[in-house]
Amino acid sequence: MTDEKKNLELPEGWLAVDALDIDAKGVARRADGKVVFIDGALPFEWVSARVHRTKNNWEQGVLTEIHKESSQRVRPRCPHFGLHAGACGGCKMQHLHEGAQVAIKQRVLEDNLWHLSKVKAESIMRPIEGPAWGYRWRARFSVRHVHKKGAVLIGFHERSSRYVADMRECHVVPPHVSALLLPLRALIGSMDAVETCPQIELACGEDVTALVLRHLEPLGTADLARLREFAAAHPRVQWWLQSKGPDTVRLLDEGGTPLAYSLPEFGITMPFRPTDFTQVNPYINRVLVSRALRLLDVQAGERVIDWFCGLGNFTLPLATRAGQVLGIEGSEPLVARSRENLEFNRVQRAQSAQGPLAPTTFAARNLFEMTPTQLVADGFADRWLVDPPREGAFALVKALAELHSQPELRGTWSPPRRIVYVSCNPATLARDAGLLVHQAGYRCTAAGVVNMFPHTAHVESMAVFEL
């Protein structure tokens, strides 16, 4: 905060907003220093707010009036966005210019690295950005039959509510999916199972759109016919049914086009099931994989380990560059799927006369209970790619730090010279970065954000560590 703002005397009840928190709430301070988080307010605005929650050191409120508007405030594109009752909670930052959103996420990353672990990257990478609209190829829509409205609602939850927003369009999903919202409402409303279908999960491939219908009771013949008629009327749609957990998901009718996305730079195609974890934003994912491999700078003949490898999103592209690749995940079923994708691409590349993939293996490990002994047993690798879930990779980097401090445990094993860490949680990245820098002997040579989820407060990032 500048001295000018510190000394500024605002009218009674006005607040000067000087930051945005990780939940996209404006942050202001009262004269006594008490912090106020204001939903809908932006940095550098003077506002009034209605406080609805008070604690000893902070308050939460909602914007009621703007007295001085930020130059970065924009008109939201979606009519369902806002602070009003019933507003969709799927996006939190549509009122902020897209460039400012990225800048704030970059600040969140830098602040986490410094305040949580006293780590400062030697260089800040240019943010990875892409389309701001129509980017979301994965989503989970809630379904509710609301008797008072005499209608079925399909969409995201309302802001700070368990109710489903009355969505008629959505601008962050592909246009053809947005156009399905009202037809889907009519479809579910016509079904005998209208009360027992609580969710539709969306998963788009490049040639097909999978809709996974969660149903609490078996679907009757008439309802199955209605689903087939809907798919016939919307040729890109492919229905899947889910009666219980993810393991029960099955295709309504066998055959048709399989779900897949491609990584053209590497000649890789990735088949997947609609409940598999894949990146929400395929446009950003292509750039993310490309930059990660460029930063790893793998040389011919080198061995690389891809920790938390998933279906092989990084592993298979690495196999086009490295001499040997090991992909490690937490469960045997997922490892089996990774092997299937590897073999699929070996066949595809052979048929198209593309170059062969390097020797590539997959292994299952409990990556949240890694030990120095297991790390040594998995063998030396010149470079690591680490892409953990939100919990981060604490056990992995802790084992690496212990091997650094206890050379007698290493034998002939040596640590990787370079690590590229892809993160979906800046707090756990910062925690793990602290271990790598302060206990494992690495330097954080670069860090930057990846705007995987425009208009949301989600911060995806990448950091590079070198010995």
N, C-alpha and C positions, 0 to 999 in steps of 0.2 A: 504494500500500500504506500502511495506517495505521501510526502509531508503535507502536500496540499489537501489530500483527502482526509488525512488524520486530523487536520485542523478545521476541516469543513464542518459547519454547524448546520445540520439539516432541520427542517421543520419537524415538529413533534410527530412521532409515528413513522417518519420516513426512515428507510434503511439504504445504505450504500453497499451495493453488492461488489465484491472484489475477487471472487473466484467461483469455480464450479466444481462440485465434488464428484466422486466417481459414480454417483447415482443421478448425475445431471441436475442436481439442485443448486441454486445459487447460494453462495455463502456470504453472509453479512455479519457484522458485529455491532452490538449495542454500545452505548457510551461506556458502560461498565465492563466491557470486554466479552460479554456473553455472546456465544455464537448462535446465529439463526440460519437454519437451512430452509430455503424458500423454493418450493416446487414452481417451476415456470419462469423464474428470474434468471437473468444472464449477467455476467461480469460487466462492470462499469455502468450499471443501471441504478437509478434511484427509484425505489419502489415502496409500496405499502403492502403489508401481508396480514393475513388472518392466521394467527397461531392456533394450532389444534393439539399440540403436544409440548409439554414443558418439563424439563429436567433441571437439575442444579446448575449444570454448566452449558446447556444448550436448549434450543427450542426448534420445533419444526412448524412450518406454516405453508400457506399457499398464496401465491401472488393474487392481489386484488386490484392493484392499480400501478401503472408505470408512469413515473413523473419525468424521468429522463431515460430515453430508450438507447440501447446499445446499437452501434452501427452494424453489428453482426446479426441482429435479429432479422429474420426473414419470414415471409408468409408460408405457413406449412402447406405442403402440397395436398395432404390427405384431409378430407373433410371430417374424418373421425378422430383426428389428433386434437388434443387440447386439455384443459383443466376442468371442463364442464362435466357434470354428471353424465355417466355413460361413455366418456371418452375412452378410446382404445388405449391400452397400456403397452402395445407392442413396440412402439417407438417412444423415446424420451427426448430426442434432440432435433426434431424437425423444425423447430423455431430458431435454430442456430445455423448460420451459414456453414456449408459443408467443409470449407477450408478451416474454419475456426474449430469445428468438431475435431478434426485431425490434430490441430495444434494443441488442443486441450488434452487429447489422449497422449500426445508426446510428452506433455508436462507431467501427466500422471505417471508415466513410465519413469521419467527421470527422477521425480520426487520419491517414488517407491525405492528405486535403486539407492538413492542417497540417504533418505531418512531411515529406511529399514536396515540397510547394510553398509552404509558409507562407501558405496561403489559409484564411481563416475566413469562412464564410458569415454575412451580416448577420442572417439568420433561419433557423431550422430548421423545415422543413415537417413537418406531421404525416405519419407513414408511411402509405403506401398498403397496405392489408391486405385480405384476402378469405378465401375458404374455405381451411382448412388441410388438408383431405382431399378426395380425388377431383378435384383441380384439374389434374392433369397430362394434357393432351390430346395430348401428343407424347412418345414414348419410343422407345428403341432396345433391343430385347430380344435378347440373345445366345441361340443355340440350340446345344445340345450333346447328342449321343447318348453317354451314359456307360455303357460296357459293364459296368463293375464293379457299377453300381447296376441294370443292366438297365432303364434308363429314359432318356427324353429330358427334359432340363432346359431350361426357357425362363425367362429373367429377367435381372436385372442381375448384374454380377460380385460375387463375395464381397468383403468388405472387404479392401483391400490384397492382392488376389489376381487371377490371370488366370482362375480357375475360376468357373463359373456357379453362382450360389446356387440351392439347391433350393427355389424359391419356389412356393407353392401359393396365395398371395393377395398382393395389393398394395393398400395403402390410399391411395396418392397418385394412382393412376390412377382413372378413373371406375369405379364399382362394376360396370358391365356388362363392362368390360375385365378387371377382376380376376377375374370369374367365367369368363372365357375361358381363363385360364392352364392349368388342368388339361385342358379339352377340346382346346386347342392341342397340349399335350404328347402326348395320345393320337393326334391327327391326324398330327403329324410322325412319331411312332413307327410308324404304320401305312403310311407312304409308302415306295416303293422308293428315293426320294432322301433317306432319313433321314440319311445321312452327308454330304450335300453341300448342306445348307440351313443356313448358319451364323447367320442373323440374320432377325428380323422387326421391321420398323419400324412403329410405331403413329402414326397421324395421325387425330385425331377432328375431324369437322365437326359442325355442329349437328344434322344429320339422318342422318349415316352415319359408320361407323368403317372407315377404310382400314387394311389390313394389307399391308405390302410385304414379300414373301418374297424374300430373296436366295438365289439358287440358282446353284451353281458349274457345274452340268451341265444340259443341257436336260431339262425335265420330261416324263415319258412321259404317254401318254393316260390311264392309270389314275390317276396322281397328280393330273392336272388335274381328273379326275372327282371325286376325293376333296375337292379344294379347293371345287369347286362344291357338293358335298353339304354341306360345312361351312357355306358361306355361306347355303344354303337353310335350314339348321337354325338359323342365327343371323341373322335378317333385317337387322340393322344393319350386318353385315360386308360389306365390299367388298374383294376380293382384287386386288392389283397384283403384278406380277412384275418382278424386277430381276436380269438375267443378269450385268451387269458394273457399270459406273459409274452414277451418278445419271441420266445421259442415256438409259440403256436401260430405265428404268422404264415399264411399260405396263399398262394395265388388262386384267385377265384376260378380261372380257366387256364389250363396249361397252354403253352405255346405263346406266340407273339414275340415282340421285340424285348430282349432283356435290358435291364437297367445298366447303364455304363456312363462313365465320363472319360475324357481323353486328356492326355498331356502331349500335345503334338510335337513340342520341341524335342521330346525324347522318344517319340514313336511308341508310346505306351497307352494302352486302353485298360481302364479299371472297371470290371464288372462289380456290381454290388447289389445287395438286397435292400429293400426300402427301410428296414430298421437297423442296418449297419451304420456305424459312424463314418460319415464323410463330411468334408468341409461344406458349410452352408453356401458359400460363395465360390462358384467354380472359376469365375474370372480372376479373382484374387488368388485362388489356390494355384493356378498356373504360374503366376508371377512369383508367388511364395516359394514354390518348389524350385523354380529357376534361380531365384536369388540365393536360396539356401545352398544349392549345389555350387553356385559361383563363389560363395563365401567359403565353403569348405575347401574349394580349390583342389579337388582330388586328382592325384597324379596316377598315370598308368601303373598298374602293378600294386597299388596300395590297398590295404584292407580297411574297411569302414564298418562300424557298427551303427545300426539305426535302432536306438532305444525307443520303446513304445511305438512300434512300427505300424500298428493297425493293420489295414488291408494291404499295405505296401506302397502308400502314397509317395513316400520318399525312397523306399528301398529299391523299387523297380527302376526309377530313373537313375539311382546310384549305380545300379548294375550295368548301365550303359557307359559308365565313366571309370569305375574302379576296377581293380584286379580281383577283388573278392569282397563279398558283402554278407554280413550277418544281421538279420532282423530279429529283434527280441520283443515279445509281447507277453501279456499276463495270463493267457488262457490257451489251452490246446485247441478248442474249436476255432478261435480266431487265427491261430497259427495255421490251422488246416486251410482256412479261407485264403490266407496269404499265399500258401503254396499253390492253391488252385489258380490264383491270379498270375503267379509266376509262370506256371506251365501254360496257361492260356496265352500269355505274351510270347513265350518261347515259340509256340506253334505259329502265332500270327506273324512274328518277325521272320520266321523261316519261310513262310509262304509268300511274304512280300520282299524277300531277299534283303531284309535289313540285317545289320550286324548282330552277332550273337550277344546274349547277356552274359555277364561275368558269373562265375560260380557263386551261387547265392543260396544261403540256408536260412531257415527260421527256427527259433527255439522259444519255448515257453518258460518264463521265470516269474516269480513273485517280485515285481520290481519295487514294491514298497517294503521289502525285507531283504534287500541286497546287502551282501557282506563283502569285505575285502577278499575273502577266500573265493567266493563265487566270481567276483570281478576278475581275479587272476585266472580262474579256470576257463572263463570265456575267451581268454587269449588277448594278445596285444592287437590293437588297431591303431593305424596312423591318425585316424580322424573319427569323431563321434558326431552323429546327428541325434539330438535329444528333443522329443516332441511329446511331453507328458500331458495328462489331463490337468484339471484345475488344481489338484493337490500338489502338483509339481513333482520333482525328482529328488526329494531330500535324501532318501536312503542311498540312492545311486551316487550322488555327489559327496555324501558323507563317507561312503566307502572309499571313494577316490581320495578324499582328504586324509583318511586314515592311512592309506598306502603311501601318501606323500610324507606323512610324519613318521612312519615306521618302515623304513626301507628294507628292513630284514624280512618283512612279509612279502615283498615283491618278487624276490628271486631275479630271474631274467626278464620279468614283465616290466614294461614301461608304460607310462600314461600317454594318452593321445596328445599330439602336438597342437591340435586345434579342435574346438568344440563349437558347433552351431546349435544354439538352444532356441527352439520355437515355443512360445508360451501363450496360453490363453488367460493367464492370471498374473498381472504385474507384481502382486505381493509375493506369490510363491517363487516367481522368477528372481525377485530381489533377494529373498531368503537364500535361495540356492546360489545366486551370484556371490553372496557374502562368503559362503563356504569355499567356492572355487577360487576367489581372489585372496581371501585372508588366511585360508588354511590349506589350499591345494596348490598354491604357487602360480595361478593363472593371472593374466591381465585381461580385463574387459576391453577389447580393442574397438568394439563398435556395438551400437544398439539402436533400435528404431521401431516404430509402430507399424502395424499392418491393419489397415482399416477394413477388416473382414465384415463388420456389421455397421454400415453407415446408418446414422440417425438413432443409434442406440449408444449406451454408455459403455458397452463392452470394449475392452482394450486387448487386442492381440498384438504380440510383439516378437522381436527376434534379437538375440544378442550373440556376439562372437567372443570366444575366450581362447587365448593363446598362451603357451608356455614361454 
